[in-house]
Amino acid sequence: MVNEATESIKASGATAHPTPAVLWSPNVDALPTTEIAQFTEFLNQKHGLEIPIDDYVQLHEWSINNLGEFWQSVADFAEINFTTSATTPLINDGVEHATWFPGATLNYAERALAITGLTPEDSAAIIAIREGAPTTEFSRGELRAQVACAQEGLRRLGVVKDDRVVALIPNCAEAVVAFLATASLGATWSSCSPEFGADAVIDRFSQLEPTVFIAVDGYRYGGKEFDVTKTVTEIAKKVSGLRETVLIPYLNEQAHVENTVPWRELLDNAAEAPTFTPVPFEHPLWVLFSSGTTGMPKGIVQGHGGILLEHAKSLRLHNNLKPGSIFFWFTTTGWMMWNYLVSGLTVGATVVLFDGNPVYPDMRRLWSLAEEYQIDLMGVSAPFIHACMKEDIHPGSQFNLKRLSTIGSTGAPLSPEGFNWIAQEVGHHIQISSISGGTDVCTAFLTSAPNLPIWLGELSCAALGVDVRSVNDHNEPLINEVGELVITTPMPSMPVSFWNDADGSKLHDAYFADIPGVWRHGDWCVETERGSFKLLGRSDATLNRGGVRMGTAEFYQVSDAMEGVVDSLVVDVDELICFLVLAESMQLADVEPALRTRIRKALSPRHVPDEFIVVDAIPKTLNGKKCEVPIKRILMGADPKSVINPDSLQDPDSLAPFIALAAQRP
């Protein structure tokens, strides 16, 4: 399987030679002030090491060979205080059965709301920007006060430790307040964005049997208002175990839904300061859900301690966030990047929330925010960067982005053209942090670092404390060859469990059944001799032409960059079919000849599709992932009802042409 895939790398030119261009290099003078350099010095003193602050490879090697000491050092460096100390940092019974910090207790919310010399009461905690509404700003003291009131309100509604609180809510200040109040009580949080359909929300929340449901009455997007009160009513009626519903008048101050508690009433009490319930290290903090494109969405449970440690490492050491940093990532509350963004509070950063259409009134909207709020780290999706390229905008010359130091990109592989565009049109001073991880671990395990270069089209490194490898069918490491992406060391933020998976069998089958002893993530990748990585797409959506396998990501780097092509999806169903969404007024004849030529030149002749078909939209999950595998299964004759839940899609109607085509196929 994997050895055959190697041929496609040779055919497409996706090898490690020659070394790609370096788009960004660490500033030698500034390096000693970075968090990763200070951590390295801290580590050297604590453990008697001599790791140079500019030697990421040596630091990473030590971190994966000394897991317990490494993660204890992260906790010490980040001053994560345990209410009760652990007996040991790690009982390492392998990647599947490791136990982290047994006996330790703590609370995520206590860390997120901490008032210290570096994060005083008057320091900025949240800047919440809403489309069509005034911006809200909370200092850390004001945020603590809001959380204290919400905490007391939840107590009055009967929420106690081990209960669940769920929310249909946009990326707003109220969402952060409600989440932190929930976590402070030792209850478990889960959220969906308000554009989710009722059935999609019910599929998720019913599994949790929540005590309280928090919802908005509506939201604004792209200049339009969307009332969701009927959705709220339907969810409240159908979610099992629900005792109370709290309504936030987000769209209309006069909004009313029967049998709901107004948000202002929840906060109407004299609580002065929040209290924090100490919970075990692995106590459920939140439940994130898989896309739900096939069957019931899986509830992924992550714990207080694991998330605190992992995000301290990722945000501080890899992203160089610290007190005073301004942190923004475009996300919704239905995507794990919202949880990641909120964790900026735990490292003292100011978190910028944005609720609205990122390209309204035009593609410059987010870039204007970067200037206005002097953002240090701006996170977006790769498709957003590619869309900016096609719109031919020039953020670096149109806005003052001198403070912007890092652009994070995730959601899909960022093409080399996307890398070049950022360097040329945003600024050569920008560190391009193309990352990969997922909902499963709520972080990135392939990322960048302040003491490593950024190579064109590559993810700079495996994250500290994570042994990521590309392996063949025999679980043997590969360099400069296509392999399965696996993780061979346990991570603190790996799922504590799947919800309602008492014996752990679903969790085992999802990650550990195919290659015993390692976490198989389901991606094709290439690890280079530099320790950097290239992602080639999901291994279960692999294209196969004449025995040669190719990841879909490389294909999209060609097709989606084509002028006139808005979006694309490629599937291998005995023949290779490429579905295209074209720009307005464009016809297939306008783009097909040039696209065939470009694919042949960039990849290989055997990768030119047998057929191009124009569709109105590509089916995508609510989180923006292309539905490659479900569409492939439908075209191969599977019953669509058994393959995909339309409510899990951004546009359920986008399935229609694929179902129709399947009916016509022999």
C-alpha positions as CSV (number, residue, x, y, z in Angstrom):
1,M,0.0,0.0,0.0
2,V,2.5,2.6,1.1
3,N,5.4,1.4,-1.0
4,E,3.2,1.9,-4.1
5,A,2.4,5.4,-2.9
6,T,6.1,6.2,-3.1
7,E,6.0,6.0,-6.9
8,S,3.5,8.8,-7.0
9,I,5.8,11.1,-5.1
10,K,8.5,10.5,-7.6
11,A,6.0,10.9,-10.4
12,S,4.7,14.2,-9.1
13,G,8.1,15.7,-8.1
14,A,7.0,15.8,-4.4
15,T,10.4,14.7,-3.1
16,A,12.6,16.4,-0.5
17,H,15.2,17.3,-3.1
18,P,16.1,20.0,-3.9
19,T,15.5,21.6,-0.5
20,P,12.5,24.1,-0.9
21,A,13.0,27.8,-0.4
22,V,13.2,29.2,3.1
23,L,10.5,31.8,3.4
24,W,11.2,32.8,7.0
25,S,14.1,32.3,9.4
26,P,14.4,32.9,13.2
27,N,15.7,36.3,14.2
28,V,18.9,35.4,16.1
29,D,18.8,38.6,18.2
30,A,15.2,38.0,19.2
31,L,15.4,34.3,19.8
32,P,16.6,34.5,23.5
33,T,13.4,36.4,24.4
34,T,11.0,33.7,22.9
35,E,9.1,31.4,25.2
36,I,10.8,28.3,23.7
37,A,14.2,29.6,24.4
38,Q,13.3,30.5,28.0
39,F,11.8,27.0,28.4
40,T,15.0,25.4,27.0
41,E,17.1,27.3,29.6
42,F,14.6,26.4,32.3
43,L,15.0,22.7,31.2
44,N,18.8,22.9,31.1
45,Q,18.9,24.2,34.7
46,K,16.3,21.8,36.0
47,H,17.8,18.6,34.4
48,G,21.4,19.5,34.0
49,L,21.2,19.6,30.2
50,E,23.1,21.6,27.6
51,I,20.5,22.0,24.8
52,P,21.2,25.2,22.7
53,I,18.3,27.5,22.5
54,D,18.4,27.3,18.7
55,D,18.5,23.5,18.5
56,Y,14.9,22.4,18.1
57,V,15.9,18.9,16.9
58,Q,17.8,18.2,20.2
59,L,15.0,19.6,22.3
60,H,12.4,17.5,20.5
61,E,14.5,14.4,20.8
62,W,14.8,14.9,24.6
63,S,11.1,15.6,24.9
64,I,10.0,12.3,23.3
65,N,12.6,10.2,25.1
66,N,11.8,11.7,28.5
67,L,8.0,12.2,28.4
68,G,7.3,12.3,32.1
69,E,10.1,14.8,32.8
70,F,9.2,16.9,29.8
71,W,5.5,17.3,30.7
72,Q,6.3,17.9,34.4
73,S,8.7,20.6,33.2
74,V,5.9,22.1,31.0
75,A,3.7,22.3,34.1
76,D,6.4,23.8,36.2
77,F,7.5,26.3,33.5
78,A,3.9,27.4,32.9
79,E,3.2,27.5,36.7
80,I,0.2,25.2,36.4
81,N,-0.6,24.7,40.1
82,F,-2.2,21.4,41.1
83,T,-4.6,21.5,44.1
84,T,-3.4,18.0,44.8
85,S,0.0,16.8,43.5
86,A,0.4,13.8,41.3
87,T,2.3,10.7,42.5
88,T,4.2,10.7,39.2
89,P,3.8,12.6,35.9
90,L,3.2,9.5,33.8
91,I,2.5,5.8,34.0
92,N,3.5,4.9,30.4
93,D,1.7,1.7,29.5
94,G,1.9,2.6,25.8
95,V,0.3,5.2,23.6
96,E,-3.2,3.7,24.1
97,H,-3.1,3.1,27.9
98,A,-0.9,5.8,29.4
99,T,-2.0,7.5,32.7
100,W,-1.1,11.1,33.1
101,F,-0.5,12.7,36.5
102,P,-2.4,10.1,38.7
103,G,-3.7,11.6,41.9
104,A,-3.5,15.2,40.7
105,T,-6.4,17.6,41.0
106,L,-6.9,21.0,39.4
107,N,-9.4,23.1,37.5
108,Y,-9.0,24.6,34.0
109,A,-11.2,27.6,34.7
110,E,-9.0,28.6,37.7
111,R,-6.0,28.8,35.4
112,A,-7.9,30.7,32.6
113,L,-9.1,33.3,35.1
114,A,-6.0,33.7,37.1
115,I,-5.0,37.2,38.3
116,T,-1.2,37.5,38.6
117,G,1.5,40.2,38.3
118,L,1.6,39.5,34.6
119,T,-2.2,39.3,34.2
120,P,-3.6,42.0,36.5
121,E,-7.3,42.6,36.9
122,D,-7.2,45.5,34.4
123,S,-5.4,43.6,31.6
124,A,-7.4,42.8,28.5
125,A,-8.9,39.3,28.5
126,I,-11.5,39.3,25.6
127,I,-12.3,41.5,22.6
128,A,-15.6,40.2,21.1
129,I,-16.4,41.6,17.7
130,R,-19.9,41.0,16.2
131,E,-21.1,41.7,12.8
132,G,-23.7,44.5,12.9
133,A,-23.2,45.1,16.7
134,P,-20.9,47.0,19.0
135,T,-17.6,45.4,20.1
136,T,-17.5,44.1,23.7
137,E,-14.3,44.1,25.7
138,F,-13.7,42.5,29.1
139,S,-10.7,42.9,31.4
140,R,-9.6,39.9,33.3
141,G,-11.3,41.3,36.4
142,E,-14.6,41.9,34.5
143,L,-14.4,38.4,33.0
144,R,-14.0,36.9,36.5
145,A,-17.0,38.8,37.7
146,Q,-19.1,37.7,34.8
147,V,-18.1,34.1,35.3
148,A,-18.8,34.3,39.1
149,C,-22.4,35.5,38.3
150,A,-22.9,32.8,35.6
151,Q,-21.5,30.1,38.0
152,E,-24.0,31.1,40.7
153,G,-26.8,31.1,38.2
154,L,-25.9,27.6,37.0
155,R,-25.8,26.5,40.6
156,R,-29.3,27.8,41.1
157,L,-30.4,25.8,38.1
158,G,-29.1,22.7,39.7
159,V,-25.8,22.2,37.9
160,V,-23.2,20.3,39.9
161,K,-20.0,18.5,39.3
162,D,-20.3,15.8,36.6
163,D,-23.3,17.4,35.0
164,R,-23.3,18.6,31.4
165,V,-24.0,22.1,30.0
166,V,-24.5,22.5,26.3
167,A,-24.9,25.5,24.1
168,L,-26.1,26.6,20.7
169,I,-24.1,29.8,20.6
170,P,-21.8,31.8,18.3
171,N,-18.2,32.8,19.0
172,C,-19.1,35.5,21.5
173,A,-18.2,36.7,25.0
174,E,-21.2,34.9,26.5
175,A,-19.9,31.6,25.2
176,V,-16.6,32.1,27.0
177,V,-18.4,33.1,30.2
178,A,-20.8,30.1,30.1
179,F,-18.0,27.7,29.3
180,L,-15.7,28.9,32.1
181,A,-18.6,28.9,34.6
182,T,-19.4,25.3,33.6
183,A,-15.8,24.2,34.0
184,S,-15.4,26.0,37.3
185,L,-18.1,23.7,38.8
186,G,-16.5,20.6,37.5
187,A,-19.4,20.2,34.9
188,T,-18.7,19.3,31.3
189,W,-19.2,21.7,28.3
190,S,-20.2,21.1,24.7
191,S,-21.2,23.6,22.1
192,C,-22.6,23.9,18.5
193,S,-22.7,26.9,16.3
194,P,-26.2,28.3,15.7
195,E,-26.1,27.5,11.9
196,F,-26.3,23.8,12.8
197,G,-29.6,22.3,11.9
198,A,-31.9,21.0,14.7
199,D,-31.3,17.3,14.0
200,A,-27.5,17.8,13.9
201,V,-27.6,19.4,17.3
202,I,-30.0,16.9,18.8
203,D,-27.8,14.0,17.5
204,R,-25.0,15.5,19.5
205,F,-26.6,16.9,22.7
206,S,-29.0,14.0,23.3
207,Q,-26.0,11.7,23.9
208,L,-24.9,13.9,26.8
209,E,-28.2,14.1,28.6
210,P,-27.4,17.7,29.7
211,T,-28.8,19.5,32.7
212,V,-28.8,23.0,31.1
213,F,-29.1,24.1,27.5
214,I,-27.9,27.7,26.7
215,A,-29.0,29.2,23.4
216,V,-29.1,32.4,21.4
217,D,-32.3,33.6,19.6
218,G,-30.4,34.2,16.4
219,Y,-27.3,35.5,14.7
220,R,-26.1,37.8,11.9
221,Y,-24.0,36.6,9.0
222,G,-23.1,38.3,5.7
223,G,-25.4,41.2,6.5
224,K,-28.5,39.0,7.0
225,E,-30.3,38.0,10.2
226,F,-31.2,34.4,11.1
227,D,-33.8,33.7,13.7
228,V,-33.2,30.3,15.4
229,T,-35.9,30.4,18.1
230,K,-37.8,27.5,16.4
231,T,-34.6,25.5,16.4
232,V,-34.1,26.2,20.1
233,T,-37.6,25.1,20.9
234,E,-37.3,21.9,18.9
235,I,-33.9,21.1,20.6
236,A,-35.3,21.8,24.0
237,K,-38.2,19.5,23.5
238,K,-36.1,16.6,22.1
239,V,-32.9,16.5,24.0
240,S,-33.2,13.9,26.7
241,G,-32.5,14.7,30.3
242,L,-32.7,18.4,29.9
243,R,-34.0,20.4,32.9
244,E,-33.6,24.0,32.0
245,T,-33.0,26.2,28.9
246,V,-31.3,29.6,29.1
247,L,-32.0,32.1,26.3
248,I,-29.5,34.8,25.3
249,P,-31.2,37.7,23.4
250,Y,-28.3,37.9,20.9
251,L,-30.2,39.1,17.8
252,N,-33.2,40.8,19.4
253,E,-33.3,42.2,22.9
254,Q,-37.0,41.5,23.1
255,A,-36.6,37.8,22.1
256,H,-38.8,35.4,24.0
257,V,-39.1,31.6,23.9
258,E,-41.5,29.8,26.2
259,N,-40.1,27.9,29.2
260,T,-36.7,29.6,29.1
261,V,-34.6,31.4,31.6
262,P,-33.4,34.8,30.4
263,W,-29.6,35.2,30.3
264,R,-29.8,38.4,32.4
265,E,-31.7,36.5,35.1
266,L,-28.9,33.8,35.1
267,L,-26.4,36.6,35.8
268,D,-28.6,38.5,38.3
269,N,-27.0,37.7,41.6
270,A,-24.5,39.2,44.0
271,A,-21.6,36.7,43.4
272,E,-18.3,38.5,43.8
273,A,-15.7,35.9,42.8
274,P,-15.8,32.5,41.2
275,T,-14.9,29.4,43.2
276,F,-13.2,26.4,41.6
277,T,-14.0,22.7,42.1
278,P,-10.8,20.7,42.1
279,V,-11.2,17.7,39.7
280,P,-8.9,14.8,38.7
281,F,-6.5,15.4,35.9
282,E,-8.6,13.4,33.4
283,H,-11.9,14.8,34.5
284,P,-14.1,15.6,31.5
285,L,-13.6,19.3,30.6
286,W,-15.5,19.3,27.3
287,V,-17.0,16.9,24.7
288,L,-16.0,17.7,21.1
289,F,-17.9,15.9,18.3
290,S,-16.7,14.2,15.1
291,S,-18.3,15.5,11.9
292,G,-21.1,13.1,11.9
293,T,-21.0,12.6,8.1
294,T,-21.5,8.9,8.7
295,G,-23.8,7.8,11.5
296,M,-24.1,9.4,14.9
297,P,-21.3,11.9,15.7
298,K,-18.7,10.5,18.2
299,G,-18.3,12.4,21.4
300,I,-14.6,13.0,22.1
301,V,-13.9,13.6,25.7
302,Q,-10.8,15.6,26.8
303,G,-9.7,16.3,30.4
304,H,-8.9,19.5,32.4
305,G,-5.2,18.6,33.0
306,G,-4.4,17.3,29.6
307,I,-5.8,20.3,27.8
308,L,-4.1,22.7,30.1
309,L,-0.7,21.1,29.6
310,E,-1.0,20.6,25.9
311,H,-2.2,24.1,25.2
312,A,0.4,25.6,27.5
313,K,3.0,23.8,25.4
314,S,1.5,24.6,22.0
315,L,0.5,28.2,22.6
316,R,3.5,29.3,24.6
317,L,6.4,27.3,23.2
318,H,5.3,26.9,19.6
319,N,3.3,30.0,19.1
320,N,5.2,32.3,21.5
321,L,2.0,33.6,23.1
322,K,2.5,35.3,26.5
323,P,0.8,37.9,28.7
324,G,0.2,41.0,26.4
325,S,0.0,38.9,23.2
326,I,-3.2,39.5,21.0
327,F,-4.5,36.1,19.8
328,F,-7.1,35.6,17.0
329,W,-8.3,32.6,15.2
330,F,-11.3,32.6,12.9
331,T,-13.6,29.9,14.1
332,T,-17.0,28.9,15.3
333,T,-18.0,27.2,18.5
334,G,-18.6,24.0,16.6
335,W,-14.9,23.6,15.7
336,M,-12.1,22.6,18.0
337,M,-10.2,25.8,17.1
338,W,-12.7,27.7,19.3
339,N,-11.5,25.7,22.3
340,Y,-7.9,26.2,21.3
341,L,-8.6,30.0,21.0
342,V,-10.2,30.3,24.4
343,S,-7.1,28.6,25.9
344,G,-5.2,31.7,25.0
345,L,-6.6,33.0,28.3
346,T,-4.6,30.3,30.2
347,V,-1.3,31.7,28.9
348,G,-2.3,35.3,29.7
349,A,-3.0,36.4,26.1
350,T,-5.9,38.6,25.0
351,V,-8.3,36.6,23.0
352,V,-10.1,38.2,20.0
353,L,-13.4,36.6,19.2
354,F,-15.1,37.3,15.8
355,D,-18.7,36.4,15.0
356,G,-19.7,37.0,11.4
357,N,-18.8,36.4,7.8
358,P,-15.0,36.6,7.4
359,V,-15.4,38.0,3.8
360,Y,-18.2,40.5,4.5
361,P,-18.3,43.1,3.2
362,D,-15.2,41.9,1.3
363,M,-12.1,39.7,1.6
364,R,-10.2,42.4,3.5
365,R,-12.4,42.1,6.7
366,L,-10.1,40.0,8.8
367,W,-7.0,41.8,7.7
368,S,-8.6,45.1,8.9
369,L,-9.1,43.4,12.3
370,A,-5.4,42.5,12.4
371,E,-4.5,46.2,12.0
372,E,-7.2,47.6,14.3
373,Y,-6.5,45.3,17.2
374,Q,-2.8,44.9,16.6
375,I,-3.0,41.1,16.5
376,D,0.2,39.1,17.0
377,L,-1.1,35.7,15.9
378,M,-3.8,35.5,13.3
379,G,-5.3,32.1,12.5
380,V,-7.3,31.3,9.5
381,S,-8.0,28.4,7.2
382,A,-6.0,27.4,4.1
383,P,-9.1,27.9,1.9
384,F,-9.4,31.5,3.2
385,I,-5.8,32.2,2.1
386,H,-6.4,30.6,-1.3
387,A,-9.5,32.7,-1.7
388,C,-7.5,35.9,-0.9
389,M,-5.1,34.9,-3.6
390,K,-7.8,34.6,-6.1
391,E,-9.3,37.9,-5.1
392,D,-5.9,39.5,-5.7
393,I,-5.9,41.5,-2.5
394,H,-2.8,43.0,-1.0
395,P,-3.0,43.1,2.8
396,G,0.6,44.1,3.4
397,S,0.2,47.3,1.5
398,Q,-3.4,48.1,2.4
399,F,-3.0,47.6,6.2
400,N,-0.4,48.2,8.9
401,L,0.5,44.7,9.8
402,K,3.9,45.3,11.3
403,R,2.9,43.8,14.7
404,L,1.4,40.7,13.1
405,S,4.2,38.2,13.5
406,T,2.5,34.8,12.8
407,I,-0.2,33.6,10.5
408,G,-1.6,30.2,11.5
409,S,-3.3,28.0,8.8
410,T,-5.2,24.8,9.3
411,G,-8.4,23.0,8.1
412,A,-6.6,21.8,4.9
413,P,-3.0,21.7,3.6
414,L,-1.8,25.2,2.6
415,S,-0.4,25.1,-0.9
416,P,3.1,26.3,-1.8
417,E,1.3,29.1,-3.7
418,G,-0.4,30.0,-0.5
419,F,2.9,30.1,1.4
420,N,4.4,32.4,-1.3
421,W,1.3,34.7,-1.3
422,I,1.6,35.3,2.5
423,A,5.3,36.1,2.2
424,Q,4.8,38.4,-0.7
425,E,1.5,40.0,0.0
426,V,1.4,40.1,3.8
427,G,5.0,40.4,4.6
428,H,8.3,38.5,4.7
429,H,8.5,39.1,8.4
430,I,5.5,36.7,8.9
431,Q,6.1,33.2,10.3
432,I,3.7,31.0,8.4
433,S,2.5,28.4,10.9
434,S,0.8,25.7,8.8
435,I,-0.4,23.2,11.3
436,S,-2.2,19.8,11.5
437,G,-3.8,17.9,14.3
438,G,-7.5,17.6,14.9
439,T,-10.5,17.4,17.0
440,D,-9.2,14.1,18.4
441,V,-6.4,15.8,20.3
442,C,-7.6,19.5,20.2
443,T,-4.2,20.7,19.2
444,A,-1.6,20.5,16.5
445,F,1.0,17.7,16.4
446,L,2.6,19.0,13.3
447,T,3.4,22.7,13.6
448,S,6.1,25.4,13.6
449,A,8.5,26.7,16.2
450,P,10.2,30.1,16.8
451,N,13.7,28.5,16.4
452,L,13.0,26.7,13.1
453,P,12.8,28.0,9.5
454,I,9.6,27.9,7.4
455,W,10.2,25.9,4.3
456,L,8.0,26.5,1.3
457,G,5.0,24.2,1.4
458,E,6.0,22.3,4.5
459,L,5.0,22.0,8.2
460,S,8.2,22.7,10.0
461,C,8.2,20.0,12.7
462,A,6.5,17.5,14.9
463,A,5.4,19.2,18.1
464,L,7.4,18.8,21.3
465,G,6.5,15.7,23.3
466,V,5.0,14.0,20.2
467,D,6.8,11.4,18.2
468,V,5.1,11.7,14.8
469,R,6.3,9.4,12.0
470,S,5.6,8.4,8.5
471,V,5.6,4.6,8.3
472,N,5.0,1.8,5.8
473,D,2.8,-1.3,6.1
474,H,5.2,-2.9,8.5
475,N,5.3,0.2,10.8
476,E,8.8,1.0,9.7
477,P,9.8,4.7,9.6
478,L,10.1,6.3,6.2
479,I,12.1,9.4,5.1
480,N,11.2,11.2,1.8
481,E,8.6,8.5,1.0
482,V,4.8,8.5,1.4
483,G,3.6,6.8,4.5
484,E,0.9,6.6,7.1
485,L,1.0,9.3,9.7
486,V,1.3,7.7,13.1
487,I,2.0,8.9,16.7
488,T,4.1,6.5,18.8
489,T,4.0,8.4,22.1
490,P,1.1,9.2,24.3
491,M,-0.2,12.8,24.5
492,P,-1.9,14.4,27.5
493,S,-4.8,15.7,25.3
494,M,-5.5,12.4,23.6
495,P,-9.2,11.5,24.3
496,V,-9.9,10.4,27.9
497,S,-12.7,8.4,26.2
498,F,-15.4,8.5,23.7
499,W,-18.8,9.4,25.3
500,N,-20.9,6.2,26.0
501,D,-17.9,3.9,25.2
502,A,-17.6,2.2,28.5
503,D,-15.2,-0.6,27.4
504,G,-13.1,1.7,25.2
505,S,-13.8,-0.4,22.1
506,K,-14.9,2.4,19.9
507,L,-11.8,4.5,20.8
508,H,-9.6,1.5,20.2
509,D,-11.1,0.9,16.8
510,A,-10.8,4.5,15.8
511,Y,-7.1,4.9,16.3
512,F,-5.3,1.7,17.5
513,A,-6.8,-1.3,15.7
514,D,-5.0,-1.0,12.4
515,I,-1.4,-0.7,13.6
516,P,-1.0,-2.1,17.2
517,G,0.9,0.1,19.6
518,V,0.6,3.4,17.7
519,W,-2.0,6.0,17.0
520,R,-3.0,5.8,13.3
521,H,-4.3,9.2,12.3
522,G,-5.5,8.4,8.8
523,D,-3.4,10.8,6.8
524,W,-0.8,10.3,4.1
525,C,2.4,12.2,4.8
526,V,6.0,12.6,3.9
527,E,8.7,13.3,6.5
528,T,11.7,14.9,5.1
529,E,15.3,14.6,6.3
530,R,15.0,18.0,7.9
531,G,12.2,16.7,10.2
532,S,9.6,18.7,8.4
533,F,6.4,17.2,6.9
534,K,4.1,17.4,3.9
535,L,0.5,16.3,4.2
536,L,-1.0,14.6,1.2
537,G,-4.6,14.0,2.3
538,R,-6.7,11.4,4.0
539,S,-5.4,7.8,3.4
540,D,-8.9,6.5,3.2
541,A,-9.6,8.9,0.3
542,T,-6.5,7.9,-1.7
543,L,-6.5,8.1,-5.4
544,N,-5.3,5.0,-7.2
545,R,-4.2,5.1,-10.9
546,G,-2.5,2.0,-12.2
547,G,-1.4,0.9,-8.8
548,V,0.0,4.3,-7.9
549,R,-1.6,6.0,-4.9
550,M,-1.8,9.8,-4.4
551,G,-3.2,11.9,-1.6
552,T,-6.0,14.3,-2.5
553,A,-4.3,17.3,-1.0
554,E,-1.7,17.5,-3.7
555,F,-4.5,17.4,-6.3
556,Y,-6.4,20.2,-4.7
557,Q,-3.3,22.3,-4.6
558,V,-3.4,22.3,-8.4
559,S,-7.1,22.3,-9.1
560,D,-8.2,24.9,-6.4
561,A,-5.4,27.3,-7.5
562,M,-6.7,27.3,-11.0
563,E,-8.2,30.6,-12.2
564,G,-12.0,30.2,-12.6
565,V,-12.2,27.2,-10.2
566,V,-13.9,28.1,-6.9
567,D,-13.7,24.6,-5.4
568,S,-13.1,21.0,-6.3
569,L,-13.5,17.4,-5.2
570,V,-11.8,14.4,-6.7
571,V,-12.8,10.7,-6.1
572,D,-11.5,7.5,-7.5
573,V,-14.4,5.1,-8.4
574,D,-12.7,2.9,-10.9
575,E,-12.4,6.0,-12.9
576,L,-11.0,9.3,-11.7
577,I,-13.7,12.0,-11.5
578,C,-13.1,15.6,-10.6
579,F,-16.1,17.7,-9.6
580,L,-15.6,21.5,-10.1
581,V,-17.4,24.5,-8.8
582,L,-16.7,27.3,-11.3
583,A,-16.7,31.0,-10.9
584,E,-19.8,32.9,-12.2
585,S,-20.0,33.1,-16.0
586,M,-17.3,30.4,-16.4
587,Q,-18.0,27.3,-18.4
588,L,-16.2,23.9,-18.2
589,A,-14.7,24.5,-21.6
590,D,-13.1,27.6,-20.3
591,V,-11.0,25.8,-17.7
592,E,-10.8,22.1,-18.5
593,P,-8.0,22.1,-21.2
594,A,-5.7,24.3,-19.0
595,L,-6.5,22.3,-15.9
596,R,-5.7,19.0,-17.6
597,T,-2.3,20.5,-18.7
598,R,-1.6,21.8,-15.3
599,I,-2.3,18.5,-13.5
600,R,-0.2,16.6,-16.0
601,K,2.7,18.9,-15.5
602,A,2.5,19.4,-11.8
603,L,1.6,15.7,-10.9
604,S,1.8,13.2,-13.7
605,P,-0.1,12.1,-16.8
606,R,-1.8,9.3,-14.9
607,H,-3.3,11.8,-12.5
608,V,-5.3,13.6,-15.1
609,P,-9.0,12.8,-14.4
610,D,-11.1,10.7,-16.7
611,E,-13.9,13.2,-16.4
612,F,-14.6,16.7,-15.1
613,I,-18.2,17.4,-13.9
614,V,-19.5,20.8,-12.9
615,V,-21.6,21.1,-9.7
616,D,-23.1,24.0,-7.8
617,A,-21.3,23.1,-4.5
618,I,-19.0,20.6,-3.0
619,P,-20.5,18.8,0.0
620,K,-18.7,19.9,3.2
621,T,-19.2,19.2,6.8
622,L,-20.3,22.0,9.2
623,N,-16.6,22.5,9.9
624,G,-15.7,22.9,6.3
625,K,-14.2,19.5,5.5
626,K,-14.7,18.1,2.0
627,C,-16.8,14.9,2.1
628,E,-14.5,12.8,0.0
629,V,-15.1,9.3,1.5
630,P,-19.0,9.7,1.8
631,I,-19.2,10.9,-1.9
632,K,-16.9,8.0,-3.0
633,R,-19.2,5.5,-1.2
634,I,-22.3,7.0,-2.7
635,L,-20.9,6.9,-6.2
636,M,-19.9,3.2,-5.7
637,G,-23.5,2.3,-4.9
638,A,-24.0,2.7,-1.2
639,D,-27.3,3.9,0.1
640,P,-26.9,7.7,0.8
641,K,-29.0,7.4,4.0
642,S,-26.5,4.9,5.4
643,V,-23.5,6.9,4.3
644,I,-24.1,10.5,5.3
645,N,-26.4,12.6,7.5
646,P,-27.5,15.7,5.5
647,D,-27.8,17.7,8.7
648,S,-24.1,17.3,9.2
649,L,-23.4,19.4,6.0
650,Q,-23.2,23.1,5.4
651,D,-25.5,22.7,2.4
652,P,-27.6,19.5,2.5
653,D,-28.8,20.2,-1.1
654,S,-25.2,19.9,-2.3
655,L,-25.6,16.1,-2.2
656,A,-28.3,16.0,-4.9
657,P,-26.1,15.9,-8.0
658,F,-23.9,13.1,-6.6
659,I,-26.9,11.0,-5.7
660,A,-28.3,11.5,-9.1
661,L,-25.0,10.6,-10.8
662,A,-24.8,7.4,-8.7
663,A,-28.3,6.4,-9.9
664,Q,-27.0,6.7,-13.5
665,R,-23.9,4.7,-13.0
666,P,-23.9,1.0,-14.0
